[in-house]
Amino acid sequence: MEPLYLAKVSCSCCDTSFTTSRVRPSFKRQYKTDSDFCGYYKEGINPEYYVVRVCPECGFASTVNSTSQLSEKQRFNYWERIGKHWRNRDYSGERTCQQALETYKLALLCAQVIDESARVTASVLHHIAWLYRELNNREQEVRFLRFALDAYVQVYEKEGSSLNDAKLMYLIGELNRRTGNVNDAVRWFSRIVNDKRIVDSAMIKASRDQWQLIRSEHGTVADETA
């Protein structure tokens, strides 16, 4: 059995039906996960390469969490900024890391043009950082982690503060840590650990672990900040 299969989808911008590759569940064999949830997979089959669907007709790129149907204004904005410059390209087959990066960057442009939700945009930015990590491009990885961090903070300010979203808070703390903002990282981790309303044991443990990591790497700064 081949690891990839073709799924039929409809473009949310031009309504064209097209096929996009997906990885069969039995081939999603993750063996390691980074502290910001970047996964590593066996046998060179990375399902993250196939998250973005790219319409070969108009070039609109999206994920399953993107806006399902665009308004006329969004379609117009997309066409004026990107669509009219699109030249047919087919991403339906097997993708390399570099090709996956192209699809995510296209998805980012589309998200910006249609004013997509901060949550979707943050996820796309974070995935781009993961791909640069795989390519060992530290400079670009950190650059996009910072962009993703800003977007996650927007999400928290709009919706997370009322939901006590521990995973979102943890991600904000962890991306602060990974981008060198140690003091801010500790503040976010300590909020998760000390807020009695938060009952997500996995995120509480992860926050304690990262807080301890900062202590071991930076000494008393972690205690002074908290």
RODO-2510 file (C-alpha; in nm, 4 decimals, decimal comma):
residues 226
     n   res          X          Y          Z
     1     m     0,0000     0,0000     0,0000
     2     e     0,1302     0,3454    -0,0910
     3     p     0,1669     0,5945     0,1980
     4     l    -0,0062     0,8715     0,0008
     5     y    -0,3586     0,8811    -0,1342
     6     l    -0,5496     1,1479    -0,3254
     7     a    -0,8412     1,3282    -0,1636
     8     k    -1,0891     1,5377    -0,3590
     9     v    -1,1527     1,8886    -0,2294
    10     s    -1,3276     2,2010    -0,3518
    11     c    -1,1493     2,5350    -0,3690
    12     s    -1,3041     2,7834    -0,1262
    13     c    -1,2101     3,0670    -0,3596
    14     c    -1,3010     2,9579    -0,7151
    15     d    -1,5061     2,6419    -0,6374
    16     t    -1,2859     2,4245    -0,8604
    17     s    -1,2688     2,0572    -0,7604
    18     f    -0,9161     1,9208    -0,7386
    19     t    -0,7165     1,6470    -0,5696
    20     t    -0,4594     1,6834    -0,2968
    21     s    -0,2307     1,4258    -0,1381
    22     r    -0,2773     1,2961     0,2137
    23     v    -0,0835     1,0457     0,4228
    24     r    -0,2650     0,7288     0,5233
    25     p    -0,3110     0,7050     0,9022
    26     s    -0,1139     0,3779     0,9192
    27     f     0,1944     0,5627     0,7863
    28     k     0,1815     0,8458     1,0418
    29     r     0,4508     0,6979     1,2629
    30     q     0,5767     0,9729     1,4894
    31     y     0,8817     0,8825     1,6973
    32     k     0,9737     1,2158     1,8554
    33     t     0,8143     1,5516     1,9373
    34     d     0,9868     1,8793     2,0186
    35     s     0,8722     2,0898     2,3130
    36     d     0,6746     2,3156     2,0765
    37     f     0,4947     2,0111     1,9254
    38     c     0,7041     1,9777     1,6094
    39     g     0,6772     1,6090     1,5169
    40     y     0,9318     1,3739     1,3605
    41     y     0,8159     1,0744     1,1581
    42     k     0,9569     0,7379     1,0566
    43     e     1,0320     0,6290     0,7007
    44     g     1,0563     0,9852     0,5710
    45     i     0,6777     1,0293     0,5516
    46     n     0,5904     1,3618     0,7104
    47     p     0,2139     1,4306     0,7093
    48     e     0,2827     1,7973     0,7818
    49     y     0,4044     1,8306     0,4219
    50     y     0,0477     1,7736     0,3022
    51     v    -0,1524     1,9979     0,5345
    52     v    -0,1888     2,2779     0,2771
    53     r    -0,4228     2,2278    -0,0193
    54     v    -0,3310     2,4367    -0,3254
    55     c    -0,5880     2,4898    -0,6003
    56     p    -0,4095     2,4351    -0,9337
    57     e    -0,6635     2,6573    -1,1098
    58     c    -0,6459     2,9797    -0,9085
    59     g    -0,3614     2,9090    -0,6654
    60     f    -0,5600     2,9636    -0,3484
    61     a    -0,3943     2,7736    -0,0616
    62     s    -0,5672     2,6729     0,2603
    63     t    -0,5842     2,4136     0,5380
    64     v    -0,8777     2,2230     0,6865
    65     n    -0,9055     2,4968     0,9518
    66     s    -0,9159     2,7850     0,7036
    67     t    -1,2301     2,9772     0,6146
    68     s    -1,4456     2,7293     0,4208
    69     q    -1,6101     2,9810     0,1872
    70     l    -1,4778     3,3219     0,0897
    71     s    -1,6877     3,6347     0,0623
    72     e    -1,6940     3,8298    -0,2619
    73     k    -1,4644     4,0885    -0,1074
    74     q    -1,2146     3,8195    -0,0037
    75     r    -1,2237     3,6638    -0,3520
    76     f    -1,1664     4,0026    -0,5114
    77     n    -0,8769     4,0848    -0,2782
    78     y    -0,7191     3,7468    -0,3450
    79     w    -0,7552     3,7781    -0,7211
    80     e    -0,6105     4,1308    -0,7312
    81     r    -0,3124     4,0509    -0,5075
    82     i    -0,2288     3,6913    -0,6011
    83     g    -0,4761     3,5119    -0,8268
    84     k    -0,4220     3,7088    -1,1456
    85     h    -0,0476     3,6417    -1,1222
    86     w    -0,0900     3,2664    -1,0668
    87     r     0,0568     3,0223    -1,3160
    88     n    -0,0745     2,6662    -1,3039
    89     r     0,1206     2,4530    -1,0605
    90     d     0,0332     2,1082    -0,9333
    91     y     0,1194     2,0079    -0,5764
    92     s    -0,0965     1,6939    -0,5739
    93     g     0,1918     1,4437    -0,5765
    94     e     0,4672     1,3660    -0,3300
    95     r     0,6249     1,6777    -0,1775
    96     t     0,9762     1,7519    -0,0636
    97     c     1,0402     1,9694     0,2402
    98     q     1,1128     2,2607     0,0070
    99     q     0,7861     2,2099    -0,1840
   100     a     0,5958     2,1876     0,1433
   101     l     0,7560     2,5160     0,2457
   102     e     0,6325     2,6727    -0,0794
   103     t     0,2755     2,5627    -0,0055
   104     y     0,2845     2,7003     0,3500
   105     k     0,4217     3,0339     0,2324
   106     l     0,1474     3,0502    -0,0281
   107     a    -0,1067     2,9691     0,2433
   108     l     0,0400     3,2494     0,4539
   109     l     0,0031     3,5005     0,1696
   110     c    -0,3555     3,3885     0,1132
   111     a    -0,4344     3,4151     0,4848
   112     q    -0,2966     3,7679     0,4970
   113     v    -0,4859     3,8797     0,1859
   114     i    -0,8257     3,7510     0,3056
   115     d    -0,7664     3,8550     0,6684
   116     e    -0,7842     3,4994     0,7993
   117     s    -0,8196     3,4338     1,1732
   118     a    -0,5106     3,4813     1,3894
   119     r    -0,5344     3,1177     1,5038
   120     v    -0,5061     2,9804     1,1495
   121     t    -0,2317     3,2286     1,0608
   122     a    -0,0355     3,1407     1,3744
   123     s    -0,0482     2,7711     1,2876
   124     v     0,0787     2,8348     0,9341
   125     l     0,3638     3,0514     1,0639
   126     h     0,4554     2,7882     1,3220
   127     h     0,4631     2,5142     1,0569
   128     i     0,6932     2,7273     0,8420
   129     a     0,9307     2,7569     1,1385
   130     w     0,9224     2,3769     1,1800
   131     l     1,0148     2,3258     0,8152
   132     y     1,3082     2,5653     0,8471
   133     r     1,4113     2,3653     1,1555
   134     e     1,4125     2,0526     0,9422
   135     l     1,6243     2,2361     0,6850
   136     n     1,8649     2,3442     0,9636
   137     n     1,8075     2,7112     0,8824
   138     r     1,8209     2,8523     1,2332
   139     e     1,7911     3,2177     1,1310
   140     q     1,4665     3,1662     0,9379
   141     e     1,3312     2,9263     1,1989
   142     v     1,3647     3,1869     1,4746
   143     r     1,2265     3,4580     1,2457
   144     f     0,9072     3,2634     1,1847
   145     l     0,8826     3,1509     1,5471
   146     r     0,8699     3,5195     1,6383
   147     f     0,5960     3,5814     1,3811
   148     a     0,4031     3,2803     1,5147
   149     l     0,4473     3,4047     1,8716
   150     d     0,2971     3,7432     1,7838
   151     a     0,0004     3,5695     1,6202
   152     y    -0,0546     3,3358     1,9170
   153     v    -0,0555     3,6370     2,1500
   154     q    -0,3245     3,7944     1,9280
   155     v    -0,5284     3,4741     1,9604
   156     y    -0,4934     3,4814     2,3388
   157     e    -0,5913     3,8466     2,3606
   158     k    -0,9003     3,7862     2,1468
   159     e    -1,0254     3,4570     2,2876
   160     g    -0,7817     3,2689     2,5076
   161     s    -0,7895     3,4831     2,8197
   162     s    -1,1524     3,3913     2,8837
   163     l    -1,1012     3,0216     2,8112
   164     n    -0,7896     2,9544     3,0199
   165     d    -0,6444     2,7817     2,7135
   166     a    -0,3455     2,6121     2,8750
   167     k    -0,1988     2,4773     2,5507
   168     l    -0,2092     2,8225     2,3903
   169     m    -0,0513     2,9796     2,6989
   170     y     0,2153     2,7097     2,7028
   171     l     0,2968     2,7705     2,3352
   172     i     0,3351     3,1424     2,4011
   173     g     0,5727     3,0629     2,6846
   174     e     0,7687     2,8079     2,4843
   175     l     0,8068     3,0281     2,1758
   176     n     0,9243     3,3084     2,4013
   177     r     1,1848     3,0682     2,5409
   178     r     1,2932     2,9519     2,1958
   179     t     1,3315     3,3084     2,0697
   180     g     1,5342     3,4250     2,3690
   181     n     1,2657     3,6067     2,5693
   182     v     1,3441     3,4212     2,8902
   183     n     1,1647     3,6568     3,1295
   184     d     0,8417     3,6463     2,9300
   185     a     0,8673     3,2682     2,8986
   186     v     0,8878     3,2287     3,2754
   187     r     0,5884     3,4566     3,3280
   188     w     0,3713     3,2447     3,0986
   189     f     0,4886     2,9145     3,2458
   190     s     0,4335     3,0379     3,6010
   191     r     0,0805     3,1529     3,5150
   192     i    -0,0072     2,8019     3,4006
   193     v     0,1481     2,6364     3,7047
   194     n    -0,0036     2,8764     3,9580
   195     d    -0,3527     2,9357     3,8154
   196     k    -0,5818     2,6974     4,0047
   197     r    -0,8449     2,7262     3,7320
   198     i    -0,6145     2,5454     3,4892
   199     v    -0,6547     2,1680     3,5200
   200     d    -0,4698     2,0526     3,2063
   201     s    -0,2153     1,8268     3,3789
   202     a    -0,0080     1,7699     3,0632
   203     m     0,0424     2,1443     3,0059
   204     i     0,1081     2,2072     3,3754
   205     k     0,3795     1,9402     3,3716
   206     a     0,5261     2,0719     3,0438
   207     s     0,5339     2,4244     3,1878
   208     r     0,7130     2,3021     3,5010
   209     d     0,9647     2,1138     3,2856
   210     q     1,0416     2,4178     3,0688
   211     w     1,0590     2,6443     3,3709
   212     q     1,3144     2,4060     3,5221
   213     l     1,5058     2,4014     3,1928
   214     i     1,5292     2,7813     3,2029
   215     r     1,6539     2,7597     3,5636
   216     s     1,9271     2,5174     3,4603
   217     e     2,0294     2,7308     3,1618
   218     h     1,9925     3,0815     3,3072
   219     g     2,0244     3,0407     3,6832
   220     t     1,8342     3,2702     3,9160
   221     v     1,6705     3,4783     3,6404
   222     a     1,3846     3,2270     3,6290
   223     d     1,3111     3,2649     4,0014
   224     e     1,3519     3,6424     3,9986
   225     t     1,1073     3,6822     3,7092
   226     a     0,8419     3,4581     3,8607
***
